[in-house]
Amino acid sequence: MPALTLREILALDTVAEAAPHVLAGERALDRPVRWVHSSEVYEAVSFLDGGELLLTNGFGLVGADAETRRRYVRELAARGVAGVAVEVGRSLPDMPPEVVEESERCGLPLVALRRMVPFVRITEAANTAIVTEGIAARATRHRTPSAVPGDRAAHVVALLADLAEGRALNQPEVSARSALAGFRPGRGQRLVGVSAHGPASGAVDAAARALGACVLRAAFPGDTLALYALPGTVRDPVRALQDALRAGPAAASDGLIAAVGHAVPADAAWMGWSETLRAARTALELALTVPAAEPSRPGPVITSSRALALERELTRGGIEPNRDRLARLVAHTLSPLLEWESAHASDLVRTLEVHLRHGCSPTRTAALLHVGRQSLYQRLERIELLLGVPVTDPELHSELLVAACAHRILRGTGAASRVVAA
């Protein structure tokens, strides 16, 4: 995220209380600081991503030989840290000269903190300043008419954009930024992401009220993203959220298409927050591009990442890179049905998929396809005759269902007509 420079961090009031004094690397004070961490162990080097200001009381340097201290500095420089601030006068009476020399040689800013200020105060002040500085730039980049008003809206836009894109973040950063946006999930709550296309704001907010949930919502070009924190008493957060979205202001609208991600614990690492939003966005893309397995019903289309789990797996990495593989799968499994459909007006492949998705229940399948039971039995008899196997055989369900789903994906991209027998 856009960051303050090390020079600006050292000028913050709370940091200035520690009487910082630059011992080495002064020419690099204008490098950006992405985040501020505190650690006292050498192993912390492996957990740094680059761009951090590392705070330490220097205890790890006490008792180490000169070469170990130099190697520590080199490893920090190699990780790309923005600088190191060491508290002197308590654990470490004076900065070892070899640390200063090696820092200067590596171009690594080395700062002595000559007064004791709790690191938690420094990190809180510095990281809040970094987040606040970065919000305006992110809001400008993702600005839309519905997302401009108010600082809170800018926070929400920036945070949801980063989470949905899976940008490299860390948990303290996400926690601080979500708190600034007014989103503070409690213990026991579960988070669910939603991606929606069409008139979504009213439905998203109404669903939050109906479920007693707090929600972050922002509009982006092409869709709306929302992250819900639902009470732990909601037994199935995904189903409950789907039902609430259907029952809200969008109930009578045919323009809303929304996809619900999976549920993750509110105290999950930030990657969990990101994954539910990304799953919702991927599911929405599939809902917009791939024909539904079942005939559409009036009203909004509200689906979920779990309902489209098979489609997501088949298109992992994108539809285009998987096109040839899907075509071979379809040809190998469904060629007899496709050849029949090319010469007769029928709907055998979709009938097969709907039947398998609903436990091979004739009653349910007939109702979903809007055909009589006798017509359904005739279709199923034709399918079994052409395939030469009974569709009720459990060993065949997975292969037939995957192939039927793959055919629907290809049909949605205009490629089904090019599928030929292997």
N, C-alpha and C positions, 0 to 999 in steps of 0.2 A: 504494500500500500504506500502511497506518497508519504514521505517521512520528514521529520525535522533533521537538521544537521547536528553533528556532535557538538559543534560550537553553540548552537541554540539550546541543546539539552543542558550543557554546562551552565548556561545563563539562567535557567529556570530557578525561581526563588528557593525551592526546596533543595535543589542540588547545590545552589550557591551556599546554603547553610553549612555544607560539608567542607567548605573552603577548598575547592578543587584547584590543583596546580598541575599544569601540563609539564611532564618530564621528558617526553619524546614524541615524535610524530606530529609536531605542530602543523606541518604543511598539509596534513590530512584531516584537519578538524572540520572541513566543510563536506566530508562524506556523509551520506544519509544514514540515520539510525532507524532501522526497521522496528526494533523492539528492545526493551531493557530487561536483562535477566540478572539474577544473582546466584552464585554458586561458589563452593569452596573446594571442589574436588577436580583432579586432573581429568577424570573420565568425562566430565561435563563437555569437554571439547567435542566429543563425538556426537553430542546432541544439538550442537549449534548449526544453524542453517546458513549463516552469513548475514551481515548487516546488523548484528546485535551489539549493544554496549554491555559488556560483562562487568558486573560488580562483584568484588571479592574482598574479604578481610585479610587476605594474604597468608592465612594460616597454612595453606598448602605449600607455600614457598619456604616456610620456616624449616630448617633442618635439611633441605634439599641441597645437593651440590650444585656448583655453578653450571655444569653442562645440562643437568636436568632442568634447571631454571631457563636456560637458553632454549632448550628443546620445547618447553612449554610455550614460550613466546612464539617460536616458529610455527608450532601447531595451530595456535590461535590465529596467526596471520594467514596461514594456509586455508583455514576455514572461512576467511573473509569477514571476520568480525570487524565492526566499525571502530572499536576501541576497548580498552580495559581500564577500569577505575579501581584502584586498590586503596583500602583503608590502611593508613599507617599510624603508628603510635600506640597500638594496643597489641594485637597478635604479632605484628611486624613493626618493630621500632623504626626501621629505615628501609627505603627501597634498595635492594641489592643492586650494585652498579652494573653487574652483567645483565640484569633484566632491562635496565635503562638502555644499555648499549645495544642489546639485541633488538629491542623495540624500535630504536632509531634506525638500525640497519634494515629492518623489515618494513619500515614505514608504518608501524602500528602505533596509533596514538596511545600513550600511557599517561594516566592521570593519577596523581596522589590525592586522596581525600584526607585532609588534615584534621577535620573535626568529625566526631561520631554522630551520624544521623542514621536512624534505622533504615536499612535498605528497603523495607516494605514501603516506607514513606516516599523514598526516591523513585522506586519502580512505579508506584501508583500515580505519582505526579507526572513522571515522564511519559508513561504509556498512555495516560489520559490525554496528554498534550499531543502525542503522536496520532492517536485515533482522531481527535478533534481536527487536527490539521489535515488529515487525509480525507475526511468525510466530504468536504466541499469539492475537492477535485473529482472524487468518484461520483458524486451526485451530478456534477456537470457532465461527465462522460456518459452517464446513463439517463440523462434528464429527459422526461416526457411531460406533456402538459399536466397529466394527472398526478405526477410525482414531485412537482416543484415546490408547492407551498409548505413552509415550515421546516424547522431544523430536524424535527423527528422524522419527517418524511425522507429527508436526505439521508439520515442515518439508516433507515430501513432499506432504501434503494441500494445503498452501498453494501450493506451487510448481506442482503439476499443475493445480490449480484455475485459477490465473492463466493458465497456458499454454493450457489447453483453452478458456478463454473469450476468448483473444486480447486480454487486457487490456494497456494501454499499459505496456510495460516497456522496459528497455534492456539491452544485452549485459553490462556490468559487474554489474548487479543480478542477472541470471539466473545468471551464472557464480558469483557469490558465494553465492547462495541454493542452487544445486545442489551446490556444494562443502559447504555446511553440512549438506545432506541426505545427504552421502556419495556423491554421484553426480558422478564426474569423468571424463567420456568422453575417451579419448586420441586423438591424431592417427591418422587412417586408419580409425577406427571409424565406423560408420554408425548413425544413430538411427532407430528405428521406433516409432510410437505404436500402442497397442492399446486398444480400448474393448470391454468385455465385460459381458454380462448373465447372471446366474445364478452358480453356484458356480465362481468364477474364480481365487481366490487360489492354490490348489494347482497348477492348470494353468499359470498365469503364472510361478510360481517354478520349476516343473519345466522349462519351456521355456528359461528363462534358464540353468539348469544344463546342459541338453543342448547348448546352443549356445555355452557359455562366455561368456555375456553378463552385464553388470551391468544391473540394472533398478530403476526407481522404480515402486512400486505403491501405490495407495491406493483405498479403497472410498468411494464417494459414494452418495447416495440414488439408486437405480435402476441404477447400473452401477459397474464398476471401471475405473479408468484406469491404464495402465502405459506407461512410456517405456523402451525397451531401447537399450542401446549394444552393438551386435554387432561382433565382430572383422571387420576388413577382408578376411579370408580367406574369409568367407562370400559365395559368388558371387551369390546372389539372396536378400537378407535377408528380403524379404516372403514368398516361397515357403517359405524355411527356417523362418520363424517360424510360418507356418500349419501346416506339417507337424509342428513340435514341439508346438504347442498341441493338435493332434489326437491325438498319440501319448502325451500325458501322462496324469495322473490322470483327466482328463475324457473319455478315449477311450470309456469304456463308458457315459457319461452323455448323456442326451438333453436335459439342462437348460441346457447352456452354449451361448450364442450370442456369438460374438466377431468383431470386425472389425479388420483390420490396416491401418494407414495406409501411406503410401509411405516410402521410405528417403531420409534426408537426411544429408549429411556431418556428422560430430560437430562440426566447427569452423564449421558454418553459423551465420549470425546467429540470434538467438533466435526470429525469425519462422519459421525452418525448423522449430525444435522445436515451435512452436505449430501450424504447419500440419499436421504429421503426426498430432498428437493430434486436431486438429479434423476432419481427413479421416477418421480412424478413428471418431470419435463420429458424424459424419454417416452413414458407411456402416452403423454399428450401428443407427441410427434407421431407415434404409431396410430393413435386414434384418429388423427387428421389425415393420414396417408394410406392406411390399410383398411379395406372394407371390413365391417363387423361380421362376425361369424353368424349372427342372428339378425333377422329383419329388424330395422329400426322402429322404435316406438315414438309416439308424439312426446314432445317435451325435451328437456336438456339431456345431453349425453354425459353421464357421470360414470367413469370407469376407474380402474385402479391398476397400480403396477403389478399386483399379484394376479389380477384377472388377465393381464397381458404378459404373464411371466414367460409363456412359451414363445410368444412373438419377440419378446426382448432377447431371449437366449438365441433364437434363430438369426436375429439381426445384430448381434453383438459386434460392435465395430462399424455398423452401418449396413444398409441393404445392399448397396452396390458391390462391396467386396465379397458379399456372400451369395451373390446372384447365381453364379454357376453351380455352386454347391447345392443350393436350394433346388435349382432346376433338375439336377441329377437325382436328388432325393425324390422329387415329385414323379419324375419319369420312371424311376425304378419301382415305385410303390403303386402309383395310380394310373399308369398308362392305359389299362383296359377301360377305366371309367372315362378318361379324357378322350379316348378315341370314340367311345359311344356318344359322349356329349357333343363331339364335333359333328356328328351326323344326325343327332336327334335333339329335340327340344326337351331338355331334362335338367335336373339340378342335383345330380347324384353326389358330387363331391361335398357340397355344402350340407346336404342331408346327412352324409356320413359323419362329418365333423360335429354337427349339432347333436347327433345321436350319441356319439362317443363322449362329448363334453358333459352330457347330462345322464350319465350312468346307463346308457342304452334303454332309457325309459320311453316306450312308445307313446305314452300319454303326454309326457312332457315334450318330447320331440315334435309330435303332431301339433301341439298347441303353439309352440314357438315358430314353427314353419307355416302355421295357418293352413294346414291341410287335414283332411279326414284321416282317421286311423287306417282305413282300408287303402287309401292312396299311399300312405307311409309304408304299409306292409309291402305293397307292390314295388316301391322304390328299394326297400331293403332287400327284397328277393332278387331284384335286378343287380344290385351291388354285389351280393354274394355270388351270384351266377357269373358275373364278369370277373371278379377277383379270384373265384375258385376257393374261397375260404369263408367261414362264418364270422360275421363281424362281432359276434358275442364272445369269441375266443379271447380271454384276457391276455394271452401272450402276444396278440396282434394289436392290442389297443394303442400302445405307445407309438409303434411305427406308423400305423394308419393315421392317428391324430396328428403327429408331427408332420407327416407328408401333406395332410389336408390343410393344416395351418400354413405350411410353406407355400402351397398353391395359392392360398388367399393372399399372402404377402406379395407374391409375384403378380397376381391379378391386379392388385392395387397399384403396382408400378408399371402396368401395361406389358408385362413380360410373360404372362401365363400362356398366351397364344403361341409363344416360341418354344414352349417345352415340348420335347419330342422323346420318344422312347429311347432308352439307352441301348 
